[in-house]
Amino acid sequence: MKNILIAAALAFLAATFTTGAAAQNKPVEYRLGDGDSIRVLVFQNPELTLETRVTESGTITYPLIGNLAIGGMTIPGAEQAIAKALSDGGFIQRPQVNIVLLQNRGNQVSVLGQVGRPGRYALETFTTRLSEMIAIAGGIGPIGADTAIVTGMREGKPFRMEIDIAGMFLNNHLQDDVVVAGGDVIFIQRQPMYYIYGQVQRAGSFRIERNMTIRQALASSGGLTARGTERRLGVYRRGINDRIEFLITDMNESVRANDVLYVRESLF
């Protein structure tokens, strides 16, 4: 009985995870936004063909109908709204309306932080993924972190995810390559840095790579000078109560964000 309950619990957790992952990667249906240019066609009524732009208030002006609010609607929803207005007004019986999106300006994604070209970018398709948006923005910069923070709205609720970009490909976590939606903000923060000075070839600040050790950090700075010694290498590190402490560390210990490495001169 106990084994059956455990198996059922594991099956429930697996189903929950799969459902959540599927929801994050479900293509987001395009919604018309301010500034979008569209072409409206009505079957067998060429005189009602119209190219127009969705105004800042989310409306268009359409023949026979006048002002009609379609901002925030999906394209099928807007087609139905126009068809209903034409039918309810007695202008056309059972109208067949088709909308073609000519220019997408209302559904844009902002890409900020450490990327090649920060800015706002229009969604070219309804299935554009996080990795594609980062590529469109010029990729992650030299001091950009491996983690992207994505915020926006999904199904009327606030949405936020921290996504390990490198891990998506290194660890085959492609389900984390979420589909972005209009209004999303992608932020690439600065990669944590460490600092090194003293008897090293190149003092300065350097980015912390994955699983980087003190020894690897020392190598990144060009190694020791002729007068330097590993045995007297210390680290200034922020500790309890935000106090800076000076520690003599193991060379195989991991580097932490904002560590300051000091290589002292050999006594002999």
FIBAKE-669886 format. One line per 4 residues: number of its first residue (from 1); their letters; for each residue x, z, y of N, C-alpha, C. Coordinates in pm, 1 decimal. Each point is the difference from the previous one (the first is absolute). Layout:
NUM> a> X,Z,Y,X,Z,Y,X,Z,Y; ...
***
This chain:
1> mkni> 84.2,0.0,-120.7,-84.2,0.0,120.7,87.9,0.0,126.1; 105.6,83.8,-6.6,89.9,10.4,115.7,65.2,-134.4,30.3; 43.6,-68.9,-109.0,65.7,-130.5,19.3,-95.6,-103.2,58.2; -128.1,8.4,-39.8,-99.7,-93.0,52.1,-19.7,20.8,149.1
5> liaa> -5.2,129.4,43.0,-17.6,30.8,141.7,119.2,-48.1,81.7; 121.2,19.1,-52.9,120.9,-44.5,70.4,-0.7,-151.2,14.2; -35.7,-69.6,-109.0,-4.3,-146.4,4.2,-102.6,-48.9,101.0; -115.2,67.7,5.1,-103.2,-39.9,95.3,46.0,20.3,142.9
9> alaf> 70.6,113.6,23.9,50.6,28.1,134.7,102.0,-103.4,42.9; 90.7,-37.0,-92.4,101.3,-101.0,32.2,-64.6,-134.9,27.5; -103.6,-34.2,-77.9,-69.3,-126.4,22.7,-67.5,-1.7,135.3; -57.9,115.7,40.6,-65.8,8.6,131.0,100.1,-17.7,112.6
13> laat> 117.6,67.3,-11.8,103.0,-11.5,103.7,51.0,-143.1,9.8; 19.1,-64.4,-114.6,48.1,-139.4,0.4,-100.1,-91.7,66.2; -129.2,21.6,-30.8,-104.1,-83.6,60.5,-7.2,22.1,148.7; 17.0,126.3,44.1,-3.4,32.2,143.1,114.2,-67.1,72.4
17> fttg> 120.7,5.8,-58.7,117.1,-62.4,62.7,-18.1,-150.8,9.1; -50.0,-60.0,-110.4,-18.3,-145.1,-0.9,-100.5,-43.6,104.7; -109.7,78.6,12.6,-102.6,-31.8,99.1,56.3,8.8,140.9; 80.8,107.0,27.6,59.5,16.7,132.5,95.1,-112.7,33.4
21> aaaq> 83.8,-37.3,-97.0,95.5,-108.7,23.2,-73.3,-131.5,24.2; -107.9,-22.1,-77.7,-75.9,-123.4,17.5,-64.8,-5.6,137.1; -47.5,116.3,49.3,-63.8,3.5,131.9,99.4,-33.2,109.5; 124.9,50.6,-14.1,101.5,-25.6,102.2,39.6,-146.6,2.8
25> nkpv> -3.3,-66.4,-116.2,44.9,-137.6,-8.3,-114.7,-100.2,1.7; -122.0,48.8,14.0,-115.6,-89.2,7.3,7.1,-81.6,128.7; -13.4,-132.0,-10.0,3.0,-81.3,121.8,-104.0,47.8,101.0; 44.2,15.6,122.9,-89.6,48.2,105.4,-75.6,-118.6,57.0
29> eyrl> -132.3,7.9,-0.1,-81.5,-111.1,49.2,20.1,-14.0,150.1; 24.8,-122.9,41.7,28.9,-25.7,141.2,-122.3,27.7,86.1; 22.4,68.6,110.9,-106.9,28.9,95.4,35.2,-62.6,134.6; -95.3,-68.4,57.2,21.8,-67.4,127.0,29.5,101.7,109.4
33> gdgd> 97.8,-32.8,84.5,39.9,91.8,105.3,8.8,-68.6,134.8; 20.8,79.6,102.4,9.3,-51.3,135.8,110.8,-105.0,9.8; -32.2,-112.7,59.2,99.2,-105.0,19.6,3.8,-104.1,-109.5; -67.0,23.8,-113.9,-2.2,-100.1,-106.8,-72.5,-126.6,47.5
37> sirv> 55.5,-114.7,-36.7,-65.9,-127.7,27.8,-64.6,-50.4,-128.2; -125.8,-41.5,8.6,-73.0,-44.2,-117.8,-73.8,-130.3,27.7; -33.3,-71.2,-109.2,-87.6,-116.0,8.5,-124.6,29.6,-83.3; -117.1,-14.2,62.2,-127.3,24.9,-67.6,-67.5,-134.0,-28.3
41> lvfq> -38.7,-20.1,-125.7,-68.1,-123.0,-39.8,-130.8,35.6,-69.2; -103.9,-77.7,28.3,-129.7,17.7,-64.8,-31.7,-128.3,-74.1; -24.7,10.5,-128.9,-23.3,-116.8,-84.8,-115.1,-85.2,53.7; 29.2,-131.1,14.0,-95.8,-100.6,47.8,-44.7,22.9,144.9
45> npel> 78.4,78.6,74.3,-28.1,21.8,142.3,131.8,-8.5,78.1; 57.3,-120.4,9.5,130.8,-13.5,65.9,-2.1,42.4,146.4; -117.4,-7.5,65.2,-6.8,39.2,140.9,23.7,149.2,19.2; -7.5,77.9,-109.1,22.9,143.9,9.4,143.6,38.8,-37.2
49> tlet> 84.1,-100.8,-24.1,141.5,29.6,-24.9,63.1,54.1,127.5; 72.3,109.6,-13.4,55.9,66.0,118.7,136.1,60.2,-32.5; 97.4,-25.3,88.2,127.4,71.8,-5.6,-1.0,102.2,111.7; 26.0,123.8,-34.1,-9.9,106.7,99.0,97.4,111.6,-33.0
53> rvte> 4.4,97.3,88.8,92.5,113.0,-14.2,-80.1,129.5,4.8; 35.6,91.4,-87.6,-65.5,130.8,0.3,51.1,78.3,121.0; -91.7,46.8,83.4,38.3,68.2,123.0,49.2,141.8,-28.9; 48.9,67.4,104.2,48.7,137.3,-14.7,-110.7,96.1,-40.3
57> sgti> -124.2,-37.5,30.7,-113.0,84.3,-40.6,-50.1,-35.8,-139.6; 69.1,-95.1,-66.2,-36.4,-35.5,-136.6,-116.0,-95.9,-12.3; -31.2,-76.3,107.1,-115.6,-89.7,-2.1,43.4,-145.6,13.6; -92.9,-89.8,-35.9,13.9,-141.9,29.4,-131.5,-45.1,65.5
61> typl> 6.2,-110.4,71.2,-121.3,-60.3,55.8,-29.0,-125.4,-80.1; -117.5,-1.2,-63.6,-32.1,-110.6,-90.4,-127.1,-70.7,46.8; -4.7,-134.0,-10.9,-119.0,-75.2,43.3,-127.6,52.5,-65.3; -105.9,2.8,77.3,-133.9,44.0,-40.1,-11.4,151.8,-15.1
65> ignl> 111.1,64.3,-38.0,-4.1,144.2,-28.8,41.9,82.5,120.4; 104.7,-46.2,69.2,57.4,79.1,108.4,111.8,87.6,-53.1; 15.6,120.6,56.0,106.7,89.5,-41.0,-31.0,61.6,-136.2; 101.3,-0.2,-85.4,-15.0,57.2,-133.4,126.5,78.4,-33.6
69> aigg> -16.6,125.4,-40.1,113.8,85.6,-33.8,43.0,-25.3,-144.4; 123.4,-51.3,-17.0,52.7,-22.7,-134.7,134.8,67.7,-20.7; 53.1,63.2,105.9,127.8,69.2,-11.3,-7.8,110.6,-104.0; 100.3,4.0,-87.3,2.5,100.4,-106.2,-69.2,-44.1,-126.6
73> mtip> -70.4,-113.8,4.5,-66.3,-52.0,-119.7,97.5,-82.0,-83.4; -25.8,-6.4,-130.2,71.4,-95.7,-83.4,-53.6,-139.6,33.3; 73.4,-102.0,-40.9,-46.2,-136.2,27.9,-134.2,-28.3,-68.0; -19.2,36.4,-128.0,-133.9,-18.7,-59.7,-107.8,78.8,73.6
77> gaeq> 34.1,119.8,48.1,-97.0,80.1,74.2,-39.4,-65.3,130.4; 98.2,-58.8,70.2,-28.9,-68.6,126.1,-83.3,-125.6,-25.0; 28.7,-71.2,-110.4,-80.7,-117.7,-35.0,-145.5,39.2,-21.6; -20.3,110.7,-70.5,-136.5,46.7,-25.3,-69.8,43.0,129.0
81> aiak> 77.1,63.2,92.1,-58.8,45.5,126.5,-47.8,-118.6,84.0; 80.5,-106.1,6.3,-39.4,-118.9,76.8,-119.1,-67.5,-66.9; 5.6,-11.3,-132.9,-110.9,-62.6,-71.8,-130.2,76.6,22.2; 7.5,131.7,-3.4,-119.7,81.8,19.6,-56.7,-18.5,140.8
85> alsd> 89.9,-3.5,99.9,-45.1,-17.6,138.1,-67.1,-135.8,19.1; 55.3,-104.5,-61.5,-60.7,-133.4,9.8,-135.2,-3.9,-70.6; -8.3,67.7,-112.5,-124.8,2.2,-75.7,-106.4,84.2,68.8; 40.6,121.8,45.2,-96.7,90.0,65.5,-52.5,-59.6,130.3
89> ggfi> 80.8,-81.5,66.3,-43.4,-62.0,124.8,-86.7,-122.4,-21.8; -15.6,-36.9,-125.9,-83.0,-116.5,-31.0,66.7,-132.8,30.7; 131.6,-0.5,13.3,70.8,-123.1,36.3,26.8,-87.1,-122.7; 42.5,60.2,-108.6,33.7,-73.7,-122.7,-50.0,81.3,-119.5
93> qrpq> -57.6,-67.0,-95.3,-42.7,67.7,-121.5,114.3,-0.9,-102.0; 28.5,116.2,-52.7,105.3,17.0,-100.5,131.0,-66.9,41.6; 56.1,37.3,113.4,125.2,-63.1,45.7,117.7,38.2,-89.2; 88.0,-96.4,-21.0,123.2,23.8,-75.5,116.9,-3.4,99.3
97> vniv> 53.5,117.0,27.3,103.2,14.4,103.0,135.8,20.0,-65.5; 98.8,-66.3,57.0,136.8,13.2,-48.7,92.1,28.6,118.3; 88.0,98.3,-15.1,94.8,34.9,106.4,141.8,-25.6,-50.6; 78.6,-68.2,81.0,140.8,-26.2,-29.6,84.5,76.4,101.5
101> llqn> 93.6,79.9,-49.1,90.5,74.1,88.6,110.8,-93.5,46.5; 4.4,-28.0,130.6,99.4,-92.1,55.2,127.8,72.6,40.9; -14.9,116.1,60.9,116.8,74.5,47.3,-27.9,149.1,-11.7; 92.4,67.0,-64.1,-15.9,142.5,-25.5,76.5,79.0,105.4
105> rgnq> -72.0,61.2,91.4,63.1,83.9,100.2,-52.9,142.7,-2.9; -114.4,17.3,-59.3,-60.7,132.6,-1.8,54.7,90.6,-107.8; 45.7,-57.4,-112.2,51.3,79.8,-111.7,151.3,-8.6,-2.4; 60.8,99.0,60.0,145.9,2.4,9.6,54.5,130.2,-56.0
109> vsvl> 123.4,-7.6,-44.1,70.8,115.9,-53.1,120.2,26.9,88.7; 19.6,125.6,37.7,116.0,38.0,80.8,111.7,46.5,-92.4; 118.9,-55.3,20.7,118.1,41.3,-76.7,99.0,59.4,99.3; 29.3,128.0,-15.9,79.9,74.3,97.1,123.0,61.8,-64.9
113> gqvg> 92.3,42.2,84.6,117.4,72.0,-47.8,117.0,-91.4,-29.7; 71.8,31.6,-107.0,126.4,-66.2,-30.8,-21.6,-129.2,-79.6; -56.3,-100.1,68.7,-14.7,-133.8,-59.3,62.1,-101.0,94.7; 19.2,-120.9,-50.6,66.9,-102.5,80.1,-74.5,-36.3,126.5
117> rpgr> -134.6,-13.7,-10.4,-80.2,-41.0,115.1,-127.4,84.3,5.3; 6.7,119.9,57.2,-121.9,81.7,10.2,-105.7,-72.0,82.0; -125.9,19.5,-34.0,-106.6,-63.0,75.8,-129.4,-2.5,-77.6; -96.9,-76.2,53.2,-130.2,-16.6,-63.9,-6.0,-139.6,-61.3
121> yale> -48.1,-6.5,-123.7,-3.9,-126.2,-72.3,-139.5,-22.0,-57.7; -49.8,-122.6,17.1,-132.3,-33.8,-53.2,7.8,-15.6,-151.3; -104.1,45.1,-68.1,-9.0,-18.6,-144.1,-33.0,-146.1,-28.3; 85.2,-66.2,-76.4,-22.3,-140.4,-30.5,-92.2,-18.1,-120.5
125> tftt> -3.1,100.4,-87.9,-89.0,-4.8,-116.2,-64.2,136.9,-18.0; -99.3,5.1,-87.0,-69.4,125.9,-25.8,73.8,83.8,-104.2; 107.7,-52.1,-56.3,70.8,69.8,-107.8,146.9,23.9,35.2; 29.3,6.9,129.2,138.0,22.7,43.2,43.4,141.2,-37.8
129> rlse> 115.7,11.9,-60.4,48.9,129.5,-48.1,105.8,57.6,93.0; 28.8,127.8,-21.9,95.0,73.3,84.2,134.1,-70.8,6.8; 54.6,-40.6,-114.1,131.8,-63.9,-1.6,-0.3,-128.6,82.6; -110.5,-74.0,-3.1,-9.4,-124.2,76.9,-0.5,28.1,150.2
133> miai> -72.6,105.3,42.3,-5.1,33.2,142.0,136.8,43.0,51.4; 73.5,76.0,-81.5,134.5,42.2,40.6,91.0,-122.0,12.2; -14.2,-94.1,-92.7,80.2,-123.5,6.2,-34.0,-80.4,124.8; -130.2,-9.3,33.3,-42.1,-73.3,120.0,60.4,62.6,124.6
137> aggi> 16.3,133.5,-0.6,56.5,70.6,114.9,152.6,2.0,-0.7; 60.3,-80.6,-85.1,146.6,-11.5,1.5,71.9,89.7,-96.9; -75.0,69.8,-85.8,63.6,86.6,-98.9,44.8,132.8,57.7; 40.1,89.5,-88.4,47.2,131.9,41.3,139.3,-13.0,61.0
141> gpig> 21.1,63.8,114.4,127.0,-7.7,71.3,111.4,76.7,-68.5; 123.2,-13.8,50.7,117.4,62.3,-62.6,-9.2,151.9,-12.5; -69.5,66.3,93.9,-10.9,145.9,-9.6,-142.4,42.9,-35.9; -78.5,-94.9,-50.8,-136.7,32.3,-39.9,-4.9,72.9,-132.5
145> adta> -98.7,87.4,-15.2,-16.6,76.8,-123.4,-60.8,-86.9,-108.8; 9.1,47.7,-123.5,-59.8,-70.4,-112.9,-150.1,24.9,-8.6; -49.7,94.9,79.2,-140.2,39.9,-9.3,-79.9,-56.1,117.0; -116.5,-55.4,-30.5,-92.6,-48.3,102.8,-121.6,91.3,2.9
149> ivtg> -49.5,28.5,119.2,-122.2,77.7,16.5,-108.7,-95.8,47.2; -108.1,-8.3,-76.1,-110.5,-90.3,32.2,-122.5,84.0,34.9; -57.1,-24.4,118.0,-121.6,70.1,40.2,-105.9,-101.4,41.1; -125.2,36.8,-15.5,-109.7,-88.0,36.9,-131.7,59.2,-44.6
153> mreg> -96.4,-86.2,-24.7,-131.6,41.9,-46.9,-33.8,-77.3,-126.2; -60.3,68.1,-97.6,-49.7,-63.5,-121.1,-139.3,53.8,-29.3; -96.3,-90.5,-5.1,-137.8,37.1,-28.8,-49.7,109.1,94.5; 39.7,-12.5,128.5,-46.3,92.6,102.7,71.7,133.1,3.2
157> kpfr> 104.5,16.3,-80.9,72.0,127.2,-5.2,146.8,-20.9,37.7; 62.6,100.2,65.2,142.4,-12.2,33.9,84.1,-18.5,-126.3; 101.3,-84.0,13.1,85.1,-36.5,-113.8,145.2,18.5,39.8; 78.1,66.4,-85.8,142.8,19.7,27.5,76.4,3.2,-131.3
161> meid> 109.5,-76.6,-5.3,85.7,0.1,-118.4,146.2,-6.8,42.8; 83.2,73.5,-71.8,145.6,-14.2,13.3,47.5,-73.8,-123.9; 64.9,-113.6,21.3,31.9,-89.7,-111.3,150.3,-24.6,-5.4; 57.0,21.2,-116.8,141.5,-24.3,-24.1,18.6,-150.0,-22.8
165> iagm> 48.8,-69.9,102.6,11.2,-145.6,-7.4,99.4,-41.7,-108.1; 118.2,58.8,1.9,100.1,-36.3,-100.6,-48.2,35.5,-139.6; -67.9,115.5,-12.8,-48.1,43.4,-131.0,-103.9,-93.9,-58.6; -74.2,-71.1,85.6,-99.0,-94.6,-50.7,65.8,-102.3,-91.5
169> flnn> 120.9,-42.4,36.9,67.4,-104.8,-75.3,101.2,57.1,-99.1; 71.2,105.2,39.5,98.4,58.2,-90.6,-65.3,66.7,-120.1; -114.3,65.2,24.5,-68.8,74.3,-106.5,-125.9,-69.3,-50.4; -20.7,-125.3,44.7,-115.3,-79.4,-43.4,-133.1,69.3,31.6
173> hlqd> -8.4,55.7,121.8,-124.7,61.6,45.5,-73.0,-97.1,93.5; -28.4,-119.2,-48.9,-58.3,-103.4,85.0,-141.8,33.0,43.4; -63.0,98.0,-68.1,-133.9,41.9,42.6,3.7,67.9,137.4; 118.6,43.5,44.0,13.2,61.8,131.7,4.7,-102.7,112.8
177> dvvv> 10.9,-128.3,-35.2,4.1,-105.8,101.1,-143.3,-28.1,45.1; -53.7,89.8,83.5,-142.4,-0.8,31.5,-38.1,-119.0,87.0; -126.0,-37.8,-10.5,-57.3,-103.2,87.1,-28.2,62.8,136.1; 50.0,-63.0,106.3,-21.7,53.0,134.8,-129.8,-55.3,57.6
181> aggd> -49.2,68.1,101.7,-125.7,-39.6,63.6,16.5,0.1,150.4; -86.6,-71.9,70.2,3.0,-2.9,145.6,-7.2,140.0,57.9; 84.8,27.2,96.7,5.4,132.3,61.3,102.2,92.8,-62.2; 59.1,-40.1,-112.7,102.1,84.0,-63.0,124.4,8.9,88.8
185> vifi> 68.8,111.6,-12.4,129.5,19.2,65.3,102.4,30.9,-108.3; 107.0,-78.3,-2.9,110.3,22.2,-94.1,118.2,51.9,80.2; 52.3,114.7,-40.3,111.0,60.6,73.2,118.4,19.8,-93.9; 114.1,-55.4,39.7,125.6,20.0,-73.5,86.6,92.5,83.6
189> qrqp> 18.1,121.4,-47.6,79.4,94.1,77.0,149.2,-23.7,-19.9; 77.9,69.2,78.0,145.6,-11.9,-11.1,46.7,69.9,-126.9; 93.4,-63.6,-70.8,56.5,60.5,-119.9,76.9,126.6,37.5; -12.7,108.2,-76.9,79.5,119.9,28.1,149.1,-32.3,6.6
193> myyi> 68.5,67.3,91.4,141.5,-27.2,23.6,84.1,124.2,-30.5; 129.0,-23.8,-25.4,96.9,109.9,-4.0,112.5,-34.6,96.4; 78.3,99.7,35.0,106.3,-16.0,99.0,129.5,54.3,-60.0; 110.5,-65.1,31.8,127.7,43.6,-55.4,109.9,-13.8,105.1
197> ygqv> 88.8,99.2,5.7,113.0,-6.8,93.5,116.4,79.1,-58.1; 110.0,-3.2,68.3,121.1,66.3,-47.8,98.2,-101.6,-54.3; 65.0,35.0,-109.7,104.9,-84.2,-57.1,-57.9,-107.6,-91.8; -74.7,-91.8,63.2,-56.8,-113.6,-73.2,35.7,-128.3,73.7
201> qrag> -12.1,-111.3,-69.7,37.0,-127.9,58.8,-96.9,-44.1,109.2; -129.9,21.8,-22.8,-100.5,-42.9,96.6,-100.9,112.9,21.2; 21.0,76.3,105.4,-97.1,104.3,32.3,-124.5,-63.8,59.4; -114.3,67.1,-13.8,-122.8,-52.6,58.3,-122.4,39.1,-79.8
205> sfri> -108.0,-74.3,19.9,-125.6,25.5,-70.0,-25.9,-113.5,-97.7; -57.3,33.7,-115.3,-25.6,-97.2,-106.0,-135.6,30.7,-64.8; -65.5,-104.0,-51.0,-128.0,21.1,-66.9,21.7,59.5,-138.2; -91.5,82.7,-40.6,6.6,60.9,-132.5,-66.6,-94.3,-99.4
209> ernm> 76.7,-47.1,-95.4,-54.2,-86.5,-103.6,-64.1,85.0,-109.6; -70.6,-64.8,-90.5,-69.0,71.1,-107.4,99.3,78.6,-85.0; -32.5,127.4,-21.4,78.5,88.1,-88.6,146.4,7.8,41.2; 28.3,-14.9,127.9,138.0,1.2,47.4,60.9,139.8,-11.1
213> tirq> 122.5,7.1,-49.6,72.0,126.6,-11.1,96.8,16.0,117.0; 54.1,120.7,13.6,101.1,26.1,103.0,119.8,-92.4,-19.4; 39.3,-19.5,-124.4,114.8,-86.4,-28.8,-27.4,-144.2,45.0; -120.1,-48.1,-26.4,-35.0,-135.8,41.4,-8.6,-10.8,152.0
217> alas> -47.4,105.6,64.6,-5.8,1.0,146.4,140.5,-8.0,58.9; 92.3,71.1,-60.7,138.9,-4.4,45.9,56.9,-140.4,-17.8; -31.7,-63.5,-112.8,48.9,-135.8,-25.3,-57.6,-98.1,102.0; -125.4,19.3,41.0,-62.9,-90.3,97.4,70.2,3.5,134.6
221> sggl> 65.4,112.2,30.3,71.5,11.1,127.3,142.9,-51.5,-10.7; 33.0,-62.0,-112.1,133.3,-55.9,-17.3,96.1,92.5,-71.5; -45.6,121.0,-34.4,85.3,94.1,-71.3,86.9,83.5,93.3; 88.6,75.5,-60.6,85.4,93.6,73.4,114.6,-71.1,71.5
225> targ> 48.0,62.7,104.7,126.6,-41.3,59.4,112.7,60.1,-83.2; 121.9,-32.2,35.5,114.6,52.9,-75.3,7.2,151.7,8.9; -57.1,59.3,103.3,7.6,144.9,18.7,-125.6,74.1,-44.7; -103.8,-74.5,-45.4,-124.1,64.1,-40.3,3.9,49.7,-143.4
229> terr> -90.9,91.1,-33.5,-10.3,51.5,-136.4,-145.9,27.8,-35.3; -36.2,-36.3,-121.6,-135.7,26.3,-46.6,-24.3,150.0,-16.0; 105.1,74.1,-31.7,-17.6,142.9,-29.8,-44.6,79.9,120.6; 17.8,-54.5,117.9,-38.7,72.5,121.5,-114.8,-69.3,72.9
233> lgvy> -77.7,-80.5,-77.2,-113.9,-68.0,59.7,-118.8,96.7,5.9; -57.1,13.1,115.6,-115.7,87.6,17.4,-117.2,-74.7,60.9; -118.0,61.2,-6.9,-121.9,-61.5,50.3,-72.1,96.5,92.7; -30.1,-47.1,118.9,-89.2,74.8,88.9,-142.4,-42.0,-34.6
237> rrgi> -81.0,97.3,-40.5,-134.6,-30.7,-49.7,-100.1,100.4,56.4; -117.1,-53.3,35.0,-105.3,86.7,51.1,-61.8,77.8,-115.3; -2.0,131.5,13.4,-48.4,85.1,-108.1,-123.5,78.5,38.7; -8.9,121.0,-53.3,-115.0,87.2,23.4,-8.8,35.3,148.7
241> ndri> -124.4,8.3,49.3,-25.9,31.9,140.9,63.2,-100.4,95.8; 23.0,-122.5,-51.5,50.2,-109.3,82.9,142.4,24.9,50.3; 71.5,86.4,-67.4,138.3,28.2,40.2,96.0,-97.4,-66.1; 104.1,-37.8,75.4,103.0,-88.9,-53.0,104.7,84.3,-72.0
245> efli> 25.4,-37.1,-126.7,99.0,72.5,-79.7,111.6,-94.8,-40.0; 120.6,56.6,-14.4,114.0,-80.3,-46.0,25.2,35.9,-146.2; -5.7,-101.6,-86.4,10.4,22.9,-144.1,113.0,-83.6,-57.9; 69.1,56.9,-99.1,93.8,-76.8,-80.4,-78.7,-46.9,-122.2
249> tdmn> -17.3,-129.8,-14.8,-90.6,-51.6,-102.1,73.4,-72.5,-111.8; -73.0,-18.1,-108.6,46.1,-80.3,-112.9,-4.2,-147.0,41.9; 103.9,-75.2,-32.8,5.3,-140.0,39.4,-110.3,-83.1,-65.8; -57.2,50.8,-110.2,-105.2,-73.2,-69.5,-139.4,43.6,42.2
253> esvr> -7.6,87.3,99.4,-129.9,42.7,50.8,-61.1,-112.4,84.6; -130.9,-4.0,4.9,-67.9,-104.2,77.2,12.1,25.7,150.2; 12.7,-107.0,74.7,-1.1,9.6,145.6,-143.5,21.1,45.5; -17.8,82.9,102.1,-133.3,24.2,55.6,-8.9,-57.8,140.8
257> andv> -121.9,-24.0,43.5,-21.2,-56.0,133.0,62.8,88.2,106.4; 74.9,-62.5,92.1,63.2,66.1,114.5,117.4,89.8,-37.7; 49.5,-10.7,-123.4,123.6,70.4,-34.5,113.9,-49.2,89.0; 86.9,92.0,40.0,120.7,-35.2,75.6,119.8,38.4,-85.5
261> lyvr> 72.5,-100.1,-49.0,114.9,23.7,-87.6,126.9,9.3,84.0; 79.8,102.8,-27.1,124.8,19.5,72.8,116.2,6.1,-99.6; 92.0,-97.2,12.2,116.7,-4.8,-87.9,118.7,57.6,76.9; 49.4,112.9,-50.8,110.9,66.8,69.7,135.1,-52.3,-47.4
265> eslf> 99.1,36.6,75.2,137.4,-45.1,-28.4,61.2,85.3,-110.8; 74.2,-66.9,-87.3,68.1,70.8,-107.2,107.4,92.3,57.5; 14.0,115.8,-60.3,101.2,96.0,45.9,139.3,-35.4,-46.5; 8.9,-88.1,-99.9,132.2,-34.5,-53.6,20.6,-151.0,3.0
***
